[in-house]
Amino acid sequence: MAACACAAGEPSGVSMPLSLISQGRVRTHAGIDGAYLADSDLAAQGFVGQGALLYDGRTEPDPVKLAQGLLAAAQARGAVLLCPATAENYETSLSAVTVTTREGDTVRARTLVLANGYEMPDFVPAPRHSLVSNWALAITPFPGEAWPHQSLVWEASDPYLYMRSTADGRVIIGGEDEEFADPDAGQALTSAKIPGLQAKAAARCPGLADVEAEFAWSGVFGQTDDSLPLIGATPGRPHCLAAFGYGGNGITFSAMAADLLDAHLRGEPWKDAPLFALDRD
């Protein structure tokens, strides 16, 4: 599967294609080679837009199977899983960390790594962190390909739109972020968000003009105001590390967090680690 970052219409006199071309140059310099598509190239693939960056070699994991595979790999290496388990109390000392759960379990360890998604304990400093609600829908199975190569499409706009295909012939359309985290309120807005997502998708890909949404849902994720994750030691809590604020880049940032925290535990911190510090300026 390829990945395509697509520029929308021209807002406030800002040249989106020039911005995409600059981004492409940065990626090329970093060793990530791709291609720039002009508006005519996009039209030939069934899209409407000023331009896009196209990259090969991207993957699309099944999140449930991926999570199950990672847990199985951890168990094979000796990890012990507690489920269900809701952490209620954290105690840190100069030598260890103790976590007690609502279910009555107690876990003691030399080091604690907090990777709770957006459910961040109160003692984690997060002035740059905020919670955002997001909506998505899945259309009824589409006959044939909605667009060539079934690329993952991410619109370079704010608010953004993303589209991707599924193994059973559907297209998932998402976006419409709003900065609040009440799941009930998010679910209540879902029916109102569907027409907007459908209209935006049809504007970018006219072939989706008459599709119907069969499923729709909302979710919450954490993000930071500088788009960099929060990874590293938790100030004021000895032996407590954290990894939060991935935004929409969880697959990339989680892998980076694993490497960064492993280096921290080995006493070989990255020189760029301060960029991701929880209490960075």
C-alpha positions as CSV (number, residue, x, y, z in Angstrom):
1,M,0.0,0.0,0.0
2,A,1.2,3.5,-0.8
3,A,0.6,6.6,1.2
4,C,-0.5,9.9,-0.3
5,A,-0.5,13.3,1.4
6,C,-2.9,15.5,-0.6
7,A,-3.3,19.2,-0.7
8,A,-6.8,20.7,-0.7
9,G,-8.0,24.0,-2.1
10,E,-5.9,27.1,-1.5
11,P,-6.7,28.7,1.9
12,S,-5.9,32.3,2.7
13,G,-3.4,32.7,-0.2
14,V,-1.1,29.9,1.2
15,S,0.4,27.8,-1.6
16,M,-0.2,24.2,-0.5
17,P,1.7,22.6,-3.4
18,L,4.8,24.7,-2.5
19,S,4.5,23.5,1.1
20,L,4.2,19.9,-0.1
21,I,7.2,20.2,-2.4
22,S,9.2,21.6,0.6
23,Q,8.1,18.7,2.7
24,G,9.1,16.3,0.0
25,R,12.6,17.7,-0.1
26,V,12.9,17.3,3.6
27,R,11.8,13.6,3.4
28,T,14.2,13.0,0.5
29,H,17.0,14.5,2.5
30,A,16.1,12.0,5.3
31,G,16.3,9.1,2.9
32,I,12.5,8.8,2.3
33,D,12.0,8.9,-1.5
34,G,8.6,9.7,-3.0
35,A,7.0,11.4,-5.9
36,Y,5.2,14.8,-6.3
37,L,1.9,14.6,-8.1
38,A,0.5,17.7,-9.8
39,D,-3.2,18.4,-10.0
40,S,-3.3,16.6,-13.4
41,D,-1.6,13.5,-12.0
42,L,-4.2,13.5,-9.2
43,A,-7.1,13.8,-11.7
44,A,-5.8,10.8,-13.6
45,Q,-6.1,8.8,-10.3
46,G,-9.6,10.1,-9.6
47,F,-8.7,12.8,-7.1
48,V,-9.3,16.6,-7.0
49,G,-6.6,18.7,-5.4
50,Q,-3.7,21.0,-6.1
51,G,-1.0,18.4,-5.6
52,A,0.2,15.5,-3.5
53,L,3.2,13.5,-2.3
54,L,3.1,9.8,-3.0
55,Y,5.2,7.2,-1.2
56,D,5.5,3.4,-1.6
57,G,6.1,0.8,1.0
58,R,3.7,1.8,3.7
59,T,1.8,-0.8,5.6
60,E,-1.7,-1.1,7.1
61,P,-1.8,-3.3,10.2
62,D,-4.9,-4.8,11.8
63,P,-4.8,-3.0,15.2
64,V,-6.4,-5.9,17.1
65,K,-4.1,-8.6,15.6
66,L,-1.1,-6.3,16.1
67,A,-1.9,-5.7,19.7
68,Q,-2.5,-9.5,20.3
69,G,0.8,-10.3,18.5
70,L,2.8,-7.8,20.6
71,L,1.2,-9.2,23.8
72,A,2.0,-12.8,22.8
73,A,5.6,-11.8,22.0
74,A,5.9,-10.2,25.4
75,Q,4.5,-13.3,27.1
76,A,7.0,-15.5,25.2
77,R,9.8,-13.4,26.7
78,G,8.5,-13.8,30.3
79,A,6.0,-11.0,30.7
80,V,3.0,-11.5,33.0
81,L,-0.3,-10.0,31.9
82,L,-3.0,-8.8,34.3
83,C,-6.5,-8.5,32.8
84,P,-8.7,-6.9,33.8
85,A,-6.6,-4.4,35.6
86,T,-7.3,-0.8,36.4
87,A,-4.4,1.0,38.1
88,E,-5.6,3.2,41.0
89,N,-2.6,4.0,43.0
90,Y,1.1,4.7,42.1
91,E,3.8,4.9,44.8
92,T,7.4,5.7,43.8
93,S,10.5,5.6,46.0
94,L,14.2,5.9,45.3
95,S,14.5,2.1,44.7
96,A,11.2,0.9,43.2
97,V,7.6,1.6,42.0
98,T,4.5,0.0,43.4
99,V,1.1,0.0,41.5
100,T,-2.1,-1.2,43.0
101,T,-5.2,-2.0,41.0
102,R,-8.9,-1.8,41.5
103,E,-9.0,-5.6,41.3
104,G,-6.7,-6.0,44.3
105,D,-3.4,-6.8,42.5
106,T,-0.1,-5.2,43.6
107,V,2.7,-4.9,41.1
108,R,6.2,-3.9,42.3
109,A,9.0,-3.2,39.8
110,R,12.3,-1.3,39.6
111,T,10.9,0.8,36.7
112,L,7.4,1.7,35.6
113,V,6.6,2.7,32.0
114,L,3.3,4.5,31.6
115,A,1.8,3.9,28.2
116,N,-1.9,4.3,29.0
117,G,-2.9,5.9,25.7
118,Y,-4.7,9.1,26.5
119,E,-5.6,8.1,30.1
120,M,-2.8,10.0,31.7
121,P,-2.3,9.8,35.5
122,D,-2.7,13.2,37.3
123,F,1.0,13.3,38.4
124,V,2.3,13.4,34.8
125,P,3.1,17.0,33.8
126,A,1.4,17.7,30.5
127,P,1.0,21.4,29.8
128,R,1.4,20.8,26.1
129,H,-1.0,17.9,26.0
130,S,-4.7,18.0,25.0
131,L,-7.4,15.5,24.2
132,V,-9.2,15.4,20.9
133,S,-12.3,13.6,19.6
134,N,-12.3,12.2,16.1
135,W,-15.0,10.7,13.9
136,A,-14.9,8.0,11.2
137,L,-17.2,6.0,9.0
138,A,-17.0,2.9,6.9
139,I,-19.0,2.7,3.7
140,T,-20.8,-0.3,2.3
141,P,-18.4,-2.6,0.2
142,F,-17.3,-0.7,-2.9
143,P,-17.2,-2.5,-6.3
144,G,-13.6,-2.6,-7.5
145,E,-11.0,0.0,-6.4
146,A,-12.1,3.4,-5.2
147,W,-8.8,4.7,-6.5
148,P,-5.6,3.2,-8.0
149,H,-3.3,1.3,-5.7
150,Q,-5.7,1.8,-2.7
151,S,-3.3,4.4,-1.3
152,L,-3.8,5.8,2.2
153,V,-4.9,9.4,1.6
154,W,-4.3,12.1,4.1
155,E,-5.4,15.7,3.3
156,A,-2.8,18.3,4.2
157,S,-5.4,20.7,5.7
158,D,-6.8,21.7,9.1
159,P,-9.3,20.3,9.7
160,Y,-7.9,17.3,7.8
161,L,-9.5,14.3,6.1
162,Y,-8.2,10.8,5.7
163,M,-9.3,7.9,3.6
164,R,-8.2,4.3,3.4
165,S,-9.5,1.0,2.0
166,T,-10.1,-2.2,3.8
167,A,-9.6,-5.9,2.9
168,D,-13.4,-6.4,2.5
169,G,-13.8,-3.6,-0.1
170,R,-14.9,-0.8,2.1
171,V,-13.4,2.7,2.4
172,I,-12.9,4.3,5.9
173,I,-13.2,8.1,6.0
174,G,-12.2,10.1,9.1
175,G,-11.5,13.5,10.5
176,E,-13.6,16.3,11.9
177,D,-11.5,16.6,15.1
178,E,-12.8,18.6,18.0
179,E,-10.9,19.4,21.2
180,F,-13.0,17.6,23.9
181,A,-12.8,14.1,25.3
182,D,-16.3,13.2,26.6
183,P,-17.0,9.9,24.8
184,D,-20.7,10.2,25.3
185,A,-20.8,13.6,23.8
186,G,-18.6,12.4,20.9
187,Q,-21.0,9.5,20.2
188,A,-23.9,11.9,20.3
189,L,-22.4,14.0,17.6
190,T,-21.6,11.1,15.3
191,S,-24.8,11.2,13.2
192,A,-24.2,15.0,12.6
193,K,-20.6,14.4,11.6
194,I,-21.4,11.7,8.9
195,P,-22.7,14.1,6.2
196,G,-19.6,16.4,6.5
197,L,-17.2,13.5,6.2
198,Q,-19.1,12.1,3.2
199,A,-19.1,15.6,1.5
200,K,-15.4,16.1,2.1
201,A,-14.6,12.7,0.7
202,A,-16.7,13.2,-2.4
203,A,-15.0,16.6,-3.0
204,R,-11.6,15.0,-2.9
205,C,-12.6,11.7,-4.7
206,P,-15.8,12.2,-6.9
207,G,-16.1,8.4,-7.2
208,L,-17.3,8.4,-3.6
209,A,-20.1,10.8,-4.2
210,D,-23.0,8.3,-3.8
211,V,-21.6,5.9,-1.2
212,E,-23.5,5.1,2.0
213,A,-22.1,4.9,5.5
214,E,-22.8,1.5,7.0
215,F,-20.9,2.1,10.3
216,A,-19.8,5.2,12.1
217,W,-18.0,5.8,15.4
218,S,-16.0,8.3,17.4
219,G,-12.8,8.1,19.5
220,V,-10.4,10.1,21.6
221,F,-6.7,10.5,21.3
222,G,-4.0,12.7,22.9
223,Q,-1.9,15.2,21.0
224,T,0.6,18.0,21.8
225,D,0.7,21.6,20.6
226,D,4.1,21.0,18.9
227,S,3.1,17.6,17.3
228,L,6.0,15.8,19.2
229,P,5.2,13.0,21.6
230,L,5.8,13.1,25.3
231,I,8.5,10.4,26.0
232,G,10.9,10.2,28.9
233,A,11.3,10.4,32.6
234,T,8.4,11.7,34.7
235,P,9.6,14.7,36.7
236,G,9.3,14.1,40.5
237,R,8.6,10.4,40.2
238,P,11.8,8.3,40.4
239,H,11.9,5.2,38.2
240,C,8.8,6.3,36.3
241,L,8.9,6.7,32.6
242,A,6.1,7.7,30.2
243,A,5.1,7.7,26.6
244,F,2.1,9.8,25.6
245,G,0.8,12.3,23.1
246,Y,1.3,10.4,19.8
247,G,-1.5,12.3,17.9
248,G,-2.2,10.4,14.7
249,N,1.3,8.9,14.6
250,G,1.0,6.1,17.1
251,I,2.7,3.3,15.0
252,T,5.7,5.5,14.4
253,F,6.0,7.3,17.7
254,S,5.4,4.1,19.8
255,A,8.3,2.3,18.0
256,M,10.4,5.4,18.6
257,A,9.4,5.5,22.3
258,A,10.5,1.9,22.7
259,D,13.9,2.7,21.3
260,L,14.2,5.9,23.3
261,L,13.2,4.4,26.6
262,D,15.4,1.3,26.1
263,A,18.3,3.7,25.6
264,H,17.4,5.6,28.7
265,L,17.3,2.4,30.8
266,R,20.7,1.4,29.4
267,G,22.1,4.7,30.4
268,E,22.7,5.7,26.8
269,P,20.1,8.5,26.3
270,W,19.6,9.9,22.8
271,K,21.0,13.3,22.2
272,D,17.6,14.4,20.9
273,A,15.7,13.1,23.9
274,P,15.1,16.6,25.3
275,L,12.9,17.3,22.3
276,F,10.4,14.8,23.7
277,A,10.7,15.6,27.4
278,L,7.4,15.7,29.4
279,D,8.3,19.1,30.9
280,R,9.9,20.7,27.8
281,D,9.4,24.4,27.3
